[in-house]
Each structure stands twice: as C-alpha cells, then as structure tokens.
Amino acid sequence: MNEPDAGPLLVFANILSDLAVDLAEGRVLAQWAQQAPREAWLLRGGDALVTPRSLSGEFRRYVSELTGVPCEQTAIIEVPPAGAVPLAQAVREAGLVDRVAAHVRQAGTALLPTALDASTVAFARDLGLAVHPYGTVDEAAAALPVTMLLNTKAGFRRAAERLGMRLPAGRVCRRPEVEGVVRQLLAQYEQVVVKPDRSAGGHGMRFLSRKDVGGSRLVLDEVGGPQGTWVVEEHVAAVASVSIQMENTTSGSRALFSGAMHTERGSFTGYVSPLPTSCAPVAGELEKWGLELGRHLADHGYLGPFGLDALVDADGVPYAGESNVRRTATTTPHAMVTRLTAAASGTARPAWAVARRNSRAAFGLAEALDRLRSHRLAFDPERGEGVVFYAGAPPDGRSWRYAVVAAHADGVGERERLLVEALELV
C-alpha cells in the first residue's frame, strides 16, 4: 500500500508480468495493461509513475484536481509497447533506464510494483532501490518463490488444504490428464470447472457438464503449454463470489476490505464493498482464512497486499477459490477511495463499487465529466461521494471503468443507476 509516511515512491505499473499469466498470453496482458493509468491515484508530491500506457494531460489534471497534488510535483514515464515482455525489459529496450534513474536519486526512494516478480526485483537492484514495503531488495527477492507459487491455482489448493480451508472437490493434473480427470469428476458431479494453473480474471477457464464431453474430445486453450498444470474442480453453484483483501506488514496480517465480485463465466466484471448483507454471515470465516494465509505468506517472507477469493453456495457455505498475491483490480481503487474520502464528513468507511460497462456512443473524458456534472454525479471531495473515472477515457471511447462512492450501499446503487442513464451504458 501507499502509506502516507512512506518515502518517495517509484510506482511501477508492471501489469505485464508472468506472476498471474504466462507472458505468452500477450493479448490478455495487453488488455489488462489498459488499466495502468489508475496507478496515478497513488502518486504524492515527489513520486514518479512508470507505465506501459500513456496518460493524457486531461486525465492527469483530473487526478490532480481530486488529490490536490499538482501535476508538476509528479513524474510520468511512459514506456512504448514492446510486446509481451516484462515492464522492466520494456524500459531497457526503450532506452529509458537513465530517465527512470533520474527520478530515484532522492534518499529513501523505493519501488512500488503492481506485481512482485523476478524481473522487477532485478530492476530495483540495478537502480539501487528497495522494493516497498521491504527493507531491502534482498528481502523482496527472498519472497519471490512463495509469491509465484501462491499465484497459481495448484499452489493455492495445496496451501489451502494444509491451512484447513474448505475447498471444492478437485484434482491437480497435467494437460494430457485433464480429459480423464474431467470424466471421472463428472461421474460424481453435474458440472466441473477447468482452470489453467497460472491464470487471472477467468482467462482460460472452462465450465463443463456431462453433455459437453459426451463422445467428443475435450479441447482446452493453449495456455500453459503441452505439459502445463491444470486444476479440475467440482463446480460450486454459487449465489455469490466474494473476496477479502489483506495486507502483510512487519506488524502482522490485517484485513483491509472485503466485498462481492461481479463475474461472468468466471471473469471479473466488477466489485462492491463492503460485503452485501446477504453475504455477511461468511465474513468471519473469510477473514479467518485470510489471516491464516497471511501468516503462511509471512512465514515465507512475503510483505504487501494479497487477496483471497471464495464462492458462497445456496446454503451460505463459503468455498475458498484462489489467492492473488499482488495488487489486484480492487487494491488501487480502494486506496483511491480511502484517499479521496479521508477529509470528508460521514464517509469514514464509505461504500463503493467498481465496474466496466460500455456506452452506446463513443466520447472523451471531458464529455463524460460534463455528463456527470449535469446529473450531479461527479465526485464531490467535500461530501466524499460521487463517480470517478479512475482509469481515464478508454481507447475506444465506450468501455468505461468507473468507481461509485457513497456513505452507504444504497447510495452506491442509486448513483450507479443514475450513471447508467447519464452515460447511456448498456
């Protein structure tokens, strides 16, 4: 996290990382990288952002107006596209190392990555930087093995079993074994879900019933290679997908926030926090699992944010699904909401939601903000409520990412309904 008392930070938006998905999955990584501008909400005076996506002057001014940090007090280093390579490699290939180094000469500067991966740790070492929140780059390097392992489906299942979490029935296997395992589990369960080992956002997942594999050959996505690891699990007929976001510090593990995810065929489409009333009964068990996972990670040297996802069935029983040991799609929006509402009255623990929806017509950030203002939906720092376009204007002018903030959940729902009307979202 970006604590107010931290020294200067080099915010490193390395969304293009092999931590969550193999780098061979260049197309999906490039899609995710479109969210990199959101990291601008973390910047304080003296900080710099290294990003694989450009930030328009219009968006920078928008962020500055809401955070109160003048644009000239921060630096943005935009890295040209370099294909499916880690951001650190792209910086080197673009000849930008000296430019980055020029912004980290101040004593105490640390690198804050989106994902703790080997290439980023090596880059920090080359620059002579610590990796936030670790005291030294060597401490960050020591946490790499557990970070890589717990961002895999198989690694999480093994850890979760040892920690006593409730899991869907399932097996870990190699690609050539997947079809046989699917057929075995379908003999016991109506439906199964097939997950590539290193995957995020639902990429590569398949939901299969008996009719899907009757007499035909099972064809999987190419992700993971010919001998890649996969997880086959009983499909939980979930009434809710929930998550808890945690943080490990030198003082221990703590819960930051929890909420319900909106998903479509396993893919993340949005989030609402805090947990809806219907999911409140699972909050205690979810936090217990998060703290247990946090202690396990701490035992292996990991500091920083991580999340735990779960499914809740019709009986209100939660099943642990996966861990995301990195800054996730909700980590920065939560930090933004916390920052923007800090000085407002009545929103000490605001309700908020993030989502991505398409508008019927294409337009730019200025028109989108005008529409918000005309409908009295633009974020108001004094009240700590309203709508924020946290990733700026989308390249296509249609697929808007937004956050809705209010003092309570009903206010979030009402503002989002008005937003659909204002932006003509579908």
The 8 nearest C-alpha neighbors of each residue, nearest first, counted from 0:
[[1, 2, 303, 304, 334, 132, 246, 330],
 [0, 2, 3, 41, 5, 334, 111, 8],
 [1, 3, 5, 4, 0, 6, 41, 132],
 [2, 4, 5, 1, 6, 43, 0, 338],
 [5, 3, 2, 6, 1, 7, 43, 0],
 [6, 4, 2, 3, 7, 1, 8, 131],
 [5, 7, 107, 108, 8, 4, 109, 106],
 [8, 6, 108, 46, 45, 109, 107, 5],
 [9, 7, 46, 109, 108, 110, 10, 6],
 [8, 10, 110, 47, 48, 111, 46, 11],
 [11, 9, 48, 111, 8, 110, 47, 112],
 [10, 12, 112, 49, 13, 111, 9, 48],
 [13, 11, 50, 113, 14, 35, 49, 112],
 [14, 12, 15, 86, 113, 11, 16, 114],
 [13, 15, 16, 32, 12, 113, 31, 114],
 [16, 14, 13, 85, 28, 86, 32, 84],
 [17, 15, 18, 85, 14, 13, 22, 19],
 [16, 18, 21, 20, 22, 19, 15, 116],
 [17, 19, 16, 147, 20, 116, 150, 114],
 [18, 20, 198, 17, 197, 199, 150, 16],
 [21, 19, 198, 197, 17, 18, 22, 199],
 [22, 20, 17, 23, 24, 197, 19, 223],
 [21, 23, 24, 17, 83, 25, 20, 84],
 [22, 24, 21, 25, 83, 222, 20, 26],
 [25, 23, 22, 26, 21, 27, 28, 20],
 [24, 26, 83, 28, 23, 27, 22, 29],
 [27, 25, 29, 28, 24, 30, 83, 23],
 [26, 28, 30, 29, 25, 24, 31, 202],
 [29, 27, 31, 25, 30, 26, 15, 32],
 [28, 30, 32, 26, 27, 31, 25, 33],
 [31, 29, 27, 28, 32, 33, 26, 34],
 [30, 32, 28, 33, 29, 34, 27, 14],
 [31, 33, 29, 34, 35, 30, 14, 28],
 [34, 32, 31, 35, 30, 52, 29, 36],
 [33, 35, 32, 36, 390, 31, 37, 30],
 [34, 36, 32, 37, 33, 12, 38, 52],
 [37, 35, 390, 38, 34, 39, 54, 52],
 [38, 36, 390, 39, 35, 389, 34, 40],
 [37, 39, 40, 36, 41, 35, 331, 12],
 [40, 38, 37, 41, 42, 36, 48, 62],
 [41, 39, 38, 42, 335, 37, 62, 66],
 [42, 40, 39, 38, 1, 43, 335, 334],
 [43, 41, 39, 46, 40, 44, 73, 47],
 [44, 42, 46, 45, 68, 41, 73, 72],
 [43, 45, 72, 46, 73, 68, 42, 69],
 [44, 46, 73, 72, 7, 43, 47, 8],
 [47, 45, 8, 73, 7, 43, 42, 44],
 [48, 46, 74, 9, 73, 75, 10, 8],
 [47, 49, 10, 75, 9, 76, 11, 50],
 [50, 48, 76, 11, 77, 12, 75, 10],
 [49, 51, 77, 12, 52, 78, 48, 35],
 [52, 50, 78, 77, 79, 80, 32, 53],
 [53, 51, 50, 35, 33, 77, 54, 36],
 [52, 54, 77, 55, 51, 50, 36, 78],
 [53, 55, 36, 58, 56, 52, 59, 391],
 [56, 54, 57, 58, 59, 53, 391, 60],
 [55, 57, 59, 58, 60, 54, 61, 70],
 [56, 58, 55, 60, 59, 61, 364, 365],
 [57, 59, 61, 55, 60, 56, 391, 62],
 [60, 58, 56, 62, 61, 57, 63, 55],
 [59, 61, 63, 57, 58, 62, 64, 56],
 [62, 60, 58, 64, 59, 63, 57, 65],
 [63, 61, 59, 65, 60, 64, 66, 58],
 [62, 64, 60, 68, 66, 67, 61, 65],
 [65, 63, 61, 67, 62, 66, 60, 68],
 [64, 66, 62, 63, 67, 61, 339, 380],
 [67, 65, 63, 68, 64, 62, 339, 40],
 [66, 68, 63, 64, 65, 69, 62, 43],
 [67, 69, 63, 66, 44, 43, 70, 72],
 [70, 68, 71, 72, 63, 67, 73, 44],
 [71, 69, 72, 73, 63, 68, 59, 60],
 [70, 72, 69, 73, 74, 68, 44, 45],
 [71, 73, 44, 70, 69, 45, 68, 74],
 [74, 72, 46, 45, 71, 47, 70, 44],
 [73, 75, 47, 48, 76, 46, 72, 71],
 [76, 74, 48, 47, 49, 77, 73, 50],
 [75, 77, 49, 48, 50, 78, 74, 99],
 [76, 78, 50, 53, 51, 49, 75, 52],
 [77, 79, 51, 50, 90, 76, 80, 89],
 [78, 80, 81, 51, 77, 93, 89, 52],
 [81, 79, 82, 78, 51, 89, 52, 83],
 [82, 80, 89, 79, 84, 83, 92, 93],
 [81, 83, 84, 80, 25, 29, 89, 85],
 [82, 84, 25, 22, 23, 81, 85, 15],
 [83, 85, 82, 88, 86, 89, 81, 22],
 [86, 84, 88, 16, 15, 87, 89, 118],
 [85, 87, 89, 13, 88, 90, 15, 84],
 [86, 88, 90, 89, 85, 119, 122, 118],
 [89, 87, 91, 90, 85, 86, 92, 84],
 [88, 90, 86, 92, 91, 87, 81, 93],
 [91, 89, 87, 93, 95, 88, 92, 78],
 [90, 92, 88, 94, 93, 89, 96, 95],
 [91, 93, 89, 94, 90, 88, 81, 95],
 [92, 94, 90, 91, 95, 89, 79, 78],
 [95, 93, 91, 92, 96, 90, 97, 98],
 [94, 96, 98, 90, 93, 97, 91, 99],
 [97, 95, 99, 98, 91, 94, 100, 90],
 [98, 96, 100, 99, 95, 101, 94, 102],
 [97, 99, 95, 101, 100, 96, 102, 76],
 [98, 100, 96, 101, 97, 102, 95, 103],
 [101, 99, 97, 103, 102, 98, 96, 126],
 [102, 100, 98, 99, 103, 104, 97, 96],
 [101, 103, 100, 99, 104, 47, 98, 105],
 [104, 102, 100, 105, 101, 108, 99, 9],
 [103, 105, 102, 101, 106, 100, 108, 107],
 [104, 106, 103, 108, 107, 7, 102, 45],
 [107, 105, 108, 104, 103, 7, 6, 109],
 [106, 108, 6, 109, 105, 7, 128, 129],
 [109, 107, 7, 8, 106, 6, 103, 105],
 [110, 108, 129, 8, 128, 130, 131, 9],
 [109, 111, 9, 130, 8, 131, 10, 112],
 [112, 110, 10, 131, 11, 9, 130, 8],
 [113, 111, 11, 114, 12, 10, 115, 110],
 [112, 114, 326, 12, 13, 14, 11, 325],
 [115, 113, 325, 112, 116, 326, 13, 18],
 [114, 116, 112, 119, 325, 113, 117, 143],
 [117, 115, 119, 118, 114, 18, 120, 143],
 [116, 118, 120, 119, 121, 143, 115, 140],
 [119, 117, 121, 120, 116, 122, 87, 85],
 [120, 118, 122, 121, 117, 116, 87, 123],
 [119, 121, 123, 117, 122, 118, 124, 140],
 [122, 120, 124, 118, 119, 123, 117, 125],
 [123, 121, 119, 125, 124, 120, 118, 87],
 [124, 122, 128, 126, 120, 125, 121, 127],
 [123, 125, 127, 121, 122, 126, 128, 120],
 [126, 124, 122, 123, 127, 121, 128, 120],
 [127, 125, 123, 124, 128, 122, 100, 103],
 [126, 128, 124, 125, 123, 129, 136, 122],
 [129, 127, 123, 109, 126, 124, 130, 110],
 [128, 130, 136, 135, 109, 131, 134, 110],
 [131, 129, 110, 109, 133, 136, 132, 111],
 [132, 130, 133, 111, 109, 110, 129, 134],
 [131, 133, 130, 303, 302, 134, 248, 111],
 [134, 132, 131, 135, 130, 139, 138, 129],
 [133, 135, 129, 132, 138, 136, 130, 131],
 [136, 134, 129, 137, 138, 133, 130, 139],
 [135, 137, 129, 139, 138, 130, 140, 124],
 [138, 136, 140, 135, 139, 141, 129, 134],
 [139, 137, 141, 135, 136, 140, 133, 142],
 [138, 140, 136, 142, 137, 141, 133, 130],
 [141, 139, 137, 143, 142, 138, 136, 120],
 [140, 142, 138, 139, 143, 137, 300, 144],
 [143, 141, 300, 301, 139, 140, 144, 145],
 [142, 144, 146, 140, 141, 145, 147, 116],
 [145, 143, 147, 146, 142, 148, 141, 140],
 [144, 146, 148, 147, 143, 142, 149, 299],
 [147, 145, 143, 144, 149, 148, 324, 142],
 [146, 148, 144, 150, 145, 149, 18, 143],
 [149, 147, 145, 154, 150, 146, 151, 144],
 [148, 150, 155, 154, 151, 146, 147, 145],
 [151, 149, 147, 148, 323, 324, 19, 322],
 [152, 150, 197, 196, 154, 149, 153, 148],
 [151, 153, 196, 155, 154, 321, 156, 197],
 [154, 152, 156, 155, 151, 196, 171, 157],
 [155, 153, 148, 151, 149, 157, 156, 152],
 [154, 156, 158, 149, 152, 153, 157, 159],
 [157, 155, 159, 153, 158, 154, 160, 152],
 [156, 158, 160, 154, 155, 159, 153, 161],
 [157, 159, 155, 161, 160, 156, 162, 154],
 [160, 158, 162, 156, 164, 161, 157, 155],
 [161, 159, 163, 157, 162, 158, 164, 156],
 [160, 162, 158, 159, 163, 157, 164, 156],
 [163, 161, 159, 160, 164, 158, 291, 292],
 [162, 164, 160, 161, 159, 165, 288, 158],
 [165, 163, 159, 162, 160, 166, 319, 288],
 [164, 166, 318, 319, 163, 167, 317, 160],
 [167, 165, 318, 319, 164, 168, 320, 160],
 [168, 166, 233, 232, 169, 318, 235, 165],
 [169, 167, 233, 232, 166, 170, 231, 184],
 [170, 168, 232, 231, 233, 167, 230, 171],
 [169, 171, 231, 230, 172, 232, 168, 180],
 [170, 172, 230, 229, 153, 231, 228, 169],
 [171, 173, 229, 228, 176, 230, 177, 170],
 [174, 172, 228, 176, 227, 175, 226, 229],
 [173, 175, 177, 176, 226, 227, 228, 229],
 [176, 174, 173, 177, 226, 178, 225, 172],
 [177, 175, 174, 173, 179, 178, 172, 180],
 [176, 178, 180, 174, 179, 175, 181, 172],
 [179, 177, 181, 180, 176, 217, 182, 175],
 [178, 180, 182, 181, 177, 176, 183, 175],
 [179, 181, 183, 177, 182, 178, 184, 176],
 [182, 180, 178, 184, 179, 183, 177, 185],
 [181, 183, 185, 179, 180, 184, 178, 186],
 [184, 182, 180, 186, 181, 185, 179, 187],
 [183, 185, 186, 181, 187, 182, 188, 180],
 [186, 184, 188, 182, 187, 183, 189, 181],
 [185, 187, 184, 183, 188, 182, 189, 209],
 [188, 186, 185, 184, 189, 183, 233, 190],
 [189, 187, 185, 190, 186, 184, 233, 191],
 [190, 188, 185, 208, 209, 187, 191, 186],
 [189, 191, 208, 234, 188, 207, 185, 233],
 [192, 190, 234, 233, 207, 232, 206, 208],
 [191, 193, 206, 232, 234, 205, 231, 207],
 [192, 194, 231, 205, 204, 230, 206, 232],
 [195, 193, 204, 230, 229, 196, 231, 192],
 [196, 194, 229, 197, 198, 203, 230, 228],
 [195, 197, 152, 229, 151, 228, 153, 198],
 [198, 196, 151, 20, 19, 195, 152, 21],
 [197, 199, 20, 19, 202, 195, 196, 201],
 [200, 198, 201, 202, 19, 20, 197, 266],
 [199, 201, 266, 267, 202, 198, 265, 268],
 [200, 202, 266, 265, 199, 204, 203, 198],
 [203, 201, 200, 204, 198, 199, 266, 27],
 [204, 202, 220, 195, 201, 194, 205, 222],
 [203, 205, 194, 201, 193, 202, 195, 206],
 [206, 204, 193, 192, 207, 203, 194, 219],
 [207, 205, 192, 191, 193, 204, 208, 190],
 [208, 206, 191, 190, 211, 192, 205, 209],
 [207, 209, 190, 211, 210, 189, 191, 206],
 [210, 208, 211, 212, 213, 185, 207, 189],
 [209, 211, 213, 208, 212, 207, 214, 215],
 [212, 210, 208, 209, 207, 213, 215, 217],
 [213, 211, 210, 215, 209, 214, 217, 216],
 [214, 212, 210, 215, 211, 209, 216, 208],
 [215, 213, 212, 216, 210, 211, 217, 209],
 [216, 214, 212, 213, 217, 211, 218, 210],
 [215, 217, 218, 214, 212, 178, 213, 211],
 [216, 218, 178, 212, 215, 219, 211, 177],
 [219, 217, 216, 220, 178, 221, 215, 212],
 [220, 218, 221, 217, 203, 205, 222, 174],
 [219, 221, 222, 203, 218, 204, 223, 195],
 [220, 222, 224, 219, 223, 225, 203, 218],
 [223, 221, 220, 224, 203, 195, 24, 21],
 [224, 222, 227, 221, 195, 225, 228, 21],
 [223, 225, 227, 226, 222, 221, 174, 228],
 [226, 224, 227, 174, 223, 175, 221, 173],
 [227, 225, 174, 224, 173, 228, 175, 223],
 [226, 228, 223, 224, 174, 173, 225, 229],
 [229, 227, 173, 196, 172, 174, 195, 226],
 [230, 228, 195, 196, 172, 194, 173, 171],
 [229, 231, 171, 194, 170, 193, 172, 195],
 [232, 230, 193, 169, 170, 192, 194, 171],
 [233, 231, 169, 192, 191, 168, 234, 167],
 [232, 234, 191, 168, 167, 169, 235, 192],
 [233, 235, 191, 190, 192, 232, 236, 167],
 [236, 234, 237, 233, 312, 167, 310, 311],
 [237, 235, 312, 234, 238, 313, 311, 310],
 [238, 236, 312, 311, 239, 235, 310, 313],
 [237, 239, 312, 313, 311, 236, 240, 310],
 [240, 238, 311, 237, 310, 241, 259, 312],
 [239, 241, 310, 260, 259, 309, 311, 237],
 [242, 240, 259, 309, 260, 258, 308, 310],
 [243, 241, 308, 307, 257, 258, 309, 259],
 [242, 244, 257, 307, 306, 256, 245, 258],
 [245, 243, 306, 256, 255, 305, 257, 254],
 [244, 246, 254, 255, 305, 253, 304, 306],
 [245, 247, 304, 303, 253, 252, 305, 248],
 [248, 246, 252, 302, 303, 251, 293, 304],
 [249, 247, 250, 251, 302, 252, 303, 246],
 [248, 250, 251, 247, 302, 252, 297, 133],
 [251, 249, 248, 252, 247, 253, 302, 246],
 [252, 250, 248, 249, 247, 253, 294, 297],
 [253, 251, 247, 293, 246, 290, 248, 294],
 [254, 252, 246, 245, 255, 247, 251, 290],
 [253, 255, 245, 256, 244, 246, 286, 252],
 [254, 256, 245, 244, 253, 246, 257, 243],
 [257, 255, 244, 254, 243, 273, 258, 245],
 [258, 256, 243, 273, 242, 274, 244, 272],
 [257, 259, 274, 272, 273, 271, 242, 241],
 [258, 260, 241, 271, 270, 274, 240, 242],
 [261, 259, 270, 240, 241, 269, 262, 271],
 [260, 262, 269, 268, 270, 267, 259, 263],
 [263, 261, 267, 266, 268, 265, 260, 264],
 [262, 264, 266, 265, 267, 268, 261, 201],
 [265, 263, 266, 262, 201, 206, 204, 205],
 [264, 266, 201, 263, 262, 267, 204, 200],
 [267, 265, 201, 200, 262, 263, 264, 268],
 [266, 268, 262, 200, 269, 261, 265, 263],
 [269, 267, 262, 261, 354, 266, 355, 263],
 [270, 268, 354, 261, 353, 260, 267, 355],
 [271, 269, 260, 353, 352, 259, 261, 354],
 [270, 272, 352, 258, 259, 351, 273, 260],
 [273, 271, 258, 274, 351, 350, 257, 352],
 [272, 274, 258, 257, 350, 275, 271, 256],
 [273, 275, 258, 272, 259, 257, 278, 279],
 [276, 274, 277, 278, 273, 279, 259, 258],
 [275, 277, 279, 278, 274, 280, 273, 408],
 [276, 278, 275, 279, 280, 274, 315, 239],
 [279, 277, 276, 275, 280, 281, 274, 282],
 [278, 280, 276, 282, 281, 277, 274, 275],
 [281, 279, 278, 282, 283, 277, 315, 276],
 [282, 280, 279, 284, 283, 278, 285, 317],
 [283, 281, 285, 279, 284, 280, 286, 278],
 [284, 282, 286, 285, 281, 287, 280, 279],
 [283, 285, 287, 286, 281, 282, 288, 317],
 [284, 286, 282, 288, 283, 287, 281, 289],
 [287, 285, 289, 283, 288, 284, 290, 282],
 [288, 286, 284, 290, 289, 285, 283, 291],
 [287, 289, 291, 285, 286, 290, 292, 284],
 [290, 288, 286, 292, 287, 291, 293, 285],
 [289, 291, 293, 287, 292, 288, 252, 286],
 [292, 290, 288, 294, 293, 289, 287, 295],
 [291, 293, 295, 289, 290, 294, 288, 296],
 [292, 294, 290, 296, 291, 295, 252, 289],
 [295, 293, 297, 291, 296, 292, 298, 290],
 [294, 296, 292, 298, 293, 297, 291, 299],
 [297, 295, 293, 299, 301, 298, 294, 292],
 [296, 298, 300, 294, 301, 299, 295, 293],
 [299, 297, 295, 296, 300, 294, 301, 293],
 [300, 298, 297, 296, 301, 142, 145, 295],
 [299, 301, 297, 142, 298, 296, 141, 302],
 [302, 300, 297, 142, 296, 299, 303, 247],
 [303, 301, 247, 248, 132, 300, 297, 133],
 [302, 304, 247, 246, 132, 248, 301, 305],
 [305, 303, 246, 245, 325, 326, 247, 324],
 [306, 304, 324, 245, 325, 323, 244, 246],
 [305, 307, 244, 323, 322, 243, 245, 324],
 [306, 308, 322, 243, 242, 321, 289, 323],
 [309, 307, 242, 320, 321, 241, 319, 322],
 [308, 310, 319, 320, 318, 241, 240, 242],
 [309, 311, 240, 318, 317, 237, 239, 241],
 [312, 310, 317, 237, 239, 316, 315, 238],
 [313, 311, 237, 315, 314, 316, 238, 236],
 [312, 314, 315, 238, 237, 311, 236, 316],
 [315, 313, 312, 316, 311, 317, 238, 237],
 [314, 316, 312, 313, 311, 317, 281, 280],
 [315, 317, 311, 312, 314, 318, 281, 313],
 [318, 316, 311, 310, 309, 315, 312, 319],
 [319, 317, 166, 310, 165, 309, 320, 167],
 [320, 318, 309, 166, 165, 308, 321, 164],
 [319, 321, 309, 308, 318, 310, 166, 322],
 [322, 320, 308, 307, 155, 152, 319, 323],
 [321, 323, 307, 306, 324, 150, 308, 149],
 [324, 322, 306, 150, 305, 325, 307, 321],
 [325, 323, 305, 150, 146, 322, 306, 149],
 [326, 324, 114, 305, 323, 304, 327, 113],
 [325, 327, 113, 330, 304, 114, 305, 328],
 [326, 328, 330, 329, 325, 323, 331, 306],
 [327, 329, 330, 326, 331, 332, 34, 267],
 [330, 328, 332, 327, 331, 333, 270, 326],
 [331, 329, 327, 333, 326, 332, 328, 334],
 [330, 332, 334, 333, 329, 335, 38, 328],
 [333, 331, 335, 329, 334, 330, 336, 389],
 [334, 332, 336, 335, 330, 331, 329, 337],
 [335, 333, 331, 337, 332, 336, 338, 330],
 [336, 334, 332, 338, 333, 337, 40, 339],
 [337, 335, 333, 339, 338, 334, 340, 332],
 [338, 336, 334, 335, 340, 339, 341, 333],
 [337, 339, 335, 341, 336, 340, 334, 66],
 [338, 340, 336, 337, 341, 335, 380, 66],
 [339, 341, 383, 343, 337, 338, 342, 336],
 [342, 340, 338, 343, 339, 337, 347, 346],
 [341, 343, 340, 344, 381, 339, 380, 383],
 [344, 342, 383, 340, 381, 382, 341, 346],
 [343, 345, 346, 382, 342, 347, 383, 381],
 [344, 346, 347, 343, 406, 382, 383, 349],
 [347, 345, 349, 406, 348, 344, 343, 383],
 [346, 348, 345, 349, 341, 344, 340, 343],
 [349, 347, 346, 350, 406, 337, 345, 407],
 [350, 348, 346, 406, 405, 347, 407, 351],
 [349, 351, 407, 408, 405, 272, 406, 404],
 [352, 350, 404, 403, 272, 271, 411, 405],
 [351, 353, 271, 403, 270, 402, 272, 404],
 [354, 352, 402, 270, 269, 401, 403, 271],
 [355, 353, 269, 400, 401, 268, 270, 356],
 [354, 356, 400, 399, 268, 398, 401, 269],
 [357, 355, 398, 399, 424, 354, 425, 358],
 [356, 358, 398, 397, 424, 425, 399, 359],
 [359, 357, 424, 397, 423, 360, 422, 425],
 [358, 360, 423, 424, 357, 425, 361, 397],
 [359, 361, 358, 397, 362, 396, 423, 422],
 [362, 360, 396, 397, 358, 359, 395, 363],
 [363, 361, 396, 366, 360, 367, 364, 397],
 [362, 364, 365, 366, 392, 396, 367, 361],
 [363, 365, 367, 392, 366, 368, 391, 362],
 [366, 364, 368, 367, 363, 369, 57, 362],
 [365, 367, 369, 368, 364, 363, 370, 362],
 [366, 368, 364, 370, 369, 365, 363, 371],
 [369, 367, 371, 365, 370, 366, 364, 372],
 [370, 368, 366, 372, 371, 367, 373, 365],
 [369, 371, 367, 373, 368, 372, 421, 366],
 [372, 370, 376, 377, 368, 374, 369, 373],
 [373, 371, 375, 369, 377, 374, 370, 376],
 [372, 374, 370, 371, 375, 369, 376, 421],
 [373, 375, 371, 372, 376, 370, 421, 417],
 [376, 374, 372, 373, 377, 371, 385, 370],
 [375, 377, 371, 385, 374, 372, 386, 378],
 [378, 376, 371, 385, 386, 372, 375, 379],
 [385, 377, 379, 386, 384, 387, 380, 376],
 [378, 380, 381, 382, 384, 383, 385, 377],
 [381, 379, 383, 382, 378, 339, 343, 340],
 [382, 380, 343, 379, 383, 342, 344, 384],
 [381, 383, 343, 384, 379, 380, 344, 345],
 [384, 382, 340, 380, 343, 381, 379, 346],
 [385, 383, 405, 404, 382, 378, 379, 406],
 [378, 384, 386, 377, 376, 404, 403, 379],
 [385, 387, 403, 378, 377, 402, 376, 404],
 [386, 388, 402, 389, 401, 378, 403, 385],
 [389, 387, 401, 391, 390, 400, 402, 386],
 [388, 390, 387, 37, 391, 401, 402, 400],
 [391, 389, 37, 36, 388, 34, 400, 392],
 [392, 390, 388, 58, 389, 393, 364, 36],
 [391, 393, 364, 363, 396, 394, 390, 399],
 [394, 392, 396, 395, 398, 399, 391, 397],
 [395, 393, 396, 392, 397, 398, 33, 363],
 [394, 396, 397, 393, 398, 361, 392, 362],
 [397, 395, 361, 362, 393, 394, 363, 392],
 [396, 398, 358, 361, 357, 395, 399, 393],
 [399, 397, 357, 356, 393, 396, 355, 358],
 [400, 398, 355, 356, 397, 393, 357, 401],
 [401, 399, 355, 354, 388, 390, 389, 398],
 [400, 402, 388, 387, 353, 389, 354, 399],
 [401, 403, 353, 387, 352, 386, 388, 404],
 [402, 404, 386, 352, 351, 385, 411, 353],
 [405, 403, 351, 384, 385, 350, 411, 386],
 [406, 404, 384, 411, 410, 350, 407, 349],
 [405, 407, 349, 346, 350, 345, 410, 384],
 [408, 406, 350, 405, 410, 409, 349, 411],
 [407, 409, 411, 410, 350, 412, 405, 406],
 [410, 408, 412, 411, 407, 413, 405, 406],
 [409, 411, 413, 408, 405, 412, 407, 414],
 [412, 410, 408, 414, 405, 409, 413, 403],
 [411, 413, 409, 415, 410, 414, 416, 408],
 [412, 414, 410, 416, 415, 411, 409, 417],
 [415, 413, 417, 411, 416, 412, 418, 410],
 [414, 416, 418, 412, 417, 413, 411, 419],
 [415, 417, 413, 419, 414, 418, 412, 420],
 [416, 418, 414, 420, 415, 419, 421, 413],
 [419, 417, 415, 421, 420, 416, 422, 414],
 [420, 418, 424, 416, 423, 417, 422, 421],
 [419, 421, 423, 417, 418, 422, 416, 424],
 [422, 420, 418, 419, 423, 370, 417, 374],
 [421, 423, 424, 419, 420, 358, 418, 370],
 [424, 422, 420, 358, 419, 421, 359, 425],
 [423, 425, 358, 419, 422, 357, 359, 356],
 [424, 357, 358, 423, 356, 359, 419, 422]]
